[in-house]
Amino acid sequence: MKPDYRNQPRRNMQIHASSVRLIDNDGTMVGVKPLQDALALARQRGLDLVEIASAANPPVCKILDFSKYLYELDKKQREAKKKQKISVLKEIRIKPRISPHDLETKVKHAEEFLGNKDKVRLTVVFRGRENQHRDLGEALIAGAKARLEPVATVEGGVQLMGNRMSVTFTPKQQQGKPQAASNNN
């Protein structure tokens, strides 16, 4: 896979400004210098002149090893990507004539999913004449809401789409641990 050079900062001869605000490779501010002097200084040290802030007037450039700079940027992006939690939507389908024990099992599954920080959609599917008894589905959803209230919040409300009635639960944010429990000296 070829690297995408369009998103990289400009360096050395790609810089178009006549003068630049120069930062040395150890991080000290050198000041505003003509571009040719900055390039000569970078060449003298065997490093690259890299445009850090192109929007500034004059643009800010730093003397550094460009390949090492790209490696550090890539490393930071990979670390940020690792820390991201992708929220997954899990769906649990039930029928209005579900037995109480089976409903309890489905609600326990929903609690597990919410404990893993996933969203849960509880869907009641009506078939045939069950469509005439939507109140059974509403009662099931109300019972599930009451049971999941400590660990989840309802996102939006109850939605009706054709022969389906659904509600989406999102996990509640974890509060900080109590301070009183940790101060046992």
C-alpha positions in Angstrom: 0.0 0.0 0.0 1.4 3.3 -1.0 1.6 6.1 1.6 -0.6 9.1 1.0 1.7 12.1 0.4 -1.0 14.7 0.0 -1.8 14.8 3.8 1.8 15.2 4.9 3.3 18.5 5.9 5.5 20.3 3.3 9.2 20.0 3.7 12.4 21.4 2.3 11.8 22.6 -1.3 8.0 22.2 -1.0 7.8 25.2 1.3 6.6 28.3 -0.7 7.0 31.1 1.8 9.8 33.7 1.5 10.5 33.8 5.2 9.6 31.3 8.0 9.5 31.3 11.8 12.2 28.8 12.6 12.3 26.3 15.5 15.5 24.4 16.1 15.7 20.6 16.4 16.1 20.9 20.2 12.9 23.0 20.4 14.4 26.5 20.8 12.9 29.4 18.9 15.4 30.8 16.4 13.2 33.5 15.0 12.0 34.7 11.6 14.5 33.8 8.9 14.6 33.8 5.1 13.6 30.4 3.7 17.1 29.9 2.1 18.9 30.5 5.4 16.5 28.0 7.2 17.1 25.4 4.5 20.9 25.9 4.7 20.8 25.5 8.5 18.7 22.3 8.1 21.1 20.9 5.4 24.1 21.8 7.6 22.7 19.6 10.4 21.7 16.8 8.1 18.0 17.2 8.9 14.8 18.4 7.1 13.0 21.7 7.3 9.3 20.8 8.0 6.4 23.2 7.8 4.5 22.7 11.1 1.9 25.5 11.0 1.2 26.6 7.4 -1.7 28.9 8.4 0.5 31.2 10.6 2.1 34.3 9.1 5.0 33.6 8.5 4.6 29.8 8.5 6.2 28.0 11.4 8.9 25.5 10.4 11.0 23.1 12.5 14.3 21.4 11.8 13.9 17.7 12.4 14.3 14.2 11.0 11.2 13.9 8.7 11.0 10.1 8.7 11.2 10.0 12.5 8.5 12.7 12.6 6.2 10.6 10.4 6.8 7.6 12.5 5.8 9.5 15.7 2.7 10.9 14.0 1.7 7.3 12.9 2.4 6.0 16.4 0.1 8.7 18.0 -2.7 7.9 15.5 -2.4 4.2 16.3 -2.6 4.8 20.1 -5.6 7.1 19.6 -7.3 4.4 17.6 -6.6 1.8 20.2 -8.4 3.9 22.9 -11.5 4.3 20.8 -14.5 2.2 21.8 -16.7 1.4 18.9 -20.3 1.2 20.1 -22.1 -1.9 18.9 -25.9 -2.2 18.6 -27.1 -5.6 19.8 -30.7 -6.5 19.1 -32.9 -8.8 21.2 -36.2 -10.0 19.6 -39.1 -11.3 21.5 -42.7 -12.2 20.8 -45.6 -10.9 22.8 -46.5 -14.4 24.0 -43.1 -15.0 25.5 -43.0 -16.8 28.9 -41.9 -14.9 31.9 -38.8 -17.0 32.4 -37.7 -16.6 28.8 -38.2 -12.8 29.1 -36.1 -12.8 32.2 -33.3 -14.6 30.3 -33.5 -12.1 27.5 -33.3 -9.2 29.9 -30.2 -10.8 31.6 -28.6 -10.9 28.1 -29.4 -7.3 27.6 -27.8 -6.5 31.0 -24.6 -8.3 29.9 -24.5 -6.4 26.6 -25.0 -3.1 28.5 -22.2 -4.1 30.9 -19.9 -4.4 27.9 -20.9 -0.8 26.9 -22.9 -1.9 23.9 -26.3 -0.5 22.9 -29.3 -2.8 23.0 -32.4 -2.7 20.9 -35.3 -4.7 22.4 -37.8 -5.5 19.6 -41.2 -7.1 20.0 -42.3 -8.8 16.8 -46.1 -9.2 16.2 -47.4 -11.9 13.9 -50.9 -12.3 12.5 -53.6 -11.5 15.1 -51.0 -10.5 17.7 -51.0 -7.1 15.9 -54.4 -6.4 17.5 -52.8 -6.7 21.0 -50.1 -4.0 20.9 -50.8 -3.5 24.6 -49.0 -6.8 25.4 -45.9 -5.5 23.6 -46.1 -2.2 25.5 -46.3 -4.1 28.8 -43.3 -6.2 27.9 -41.3 -3.1 27.0 -42.4 -1.3 30.2 -41.2 -4.3 32.3 -37.9 -4.4 30.5 -37.4 -0.6 31.0 -38.1 -1.1 34.8 -35.6 -3.9 35.0 -32.9 -2.2 33.0 -33.3 1.2 34.6 -30.3 0.9 37.0 -27.9 0.1 34.1 -29.4 1.8 31.1 -31.2 4.8 29.8 -33.8 4.8 27.1 -32.6 6.4 23.8 -35.6 8.1 22.1 -38.8 6.3 22.8 -40.8 3.4 21.7 -40.8 3.1 17.9 -43.5 1.4 15.8 -42.5 0.1 12.4 -44.9 -2.2 10.7 -45.3 -5.3 12.8 -42.4 -4.4 15.1 -42.3 -2.3 18.3 -38.8 -1.4 19.5 -36.9 0.6 22.1 -33.1 1.3 22.3 -31.2 1.3 25.6 -27.8 2.9 26.0 -25.5 2.1 29.0 -25.3 4.6 31.8 -22.0 6.4 32.3 -20.0 5.0 35.2 -19.7 7.4 38.1 -16.4 7.9 39.9 -15.7 5.4 42.7 -16.8 6.6 46.1 -14.1 8.5 48.0 -15.3 7.4 51.5 -14.4 3.7 50.7 -10.8 4.6 49.7 -10.0 6.7 52.8 -9.7 3.8 55.2 -6.5 4.5 57.1 
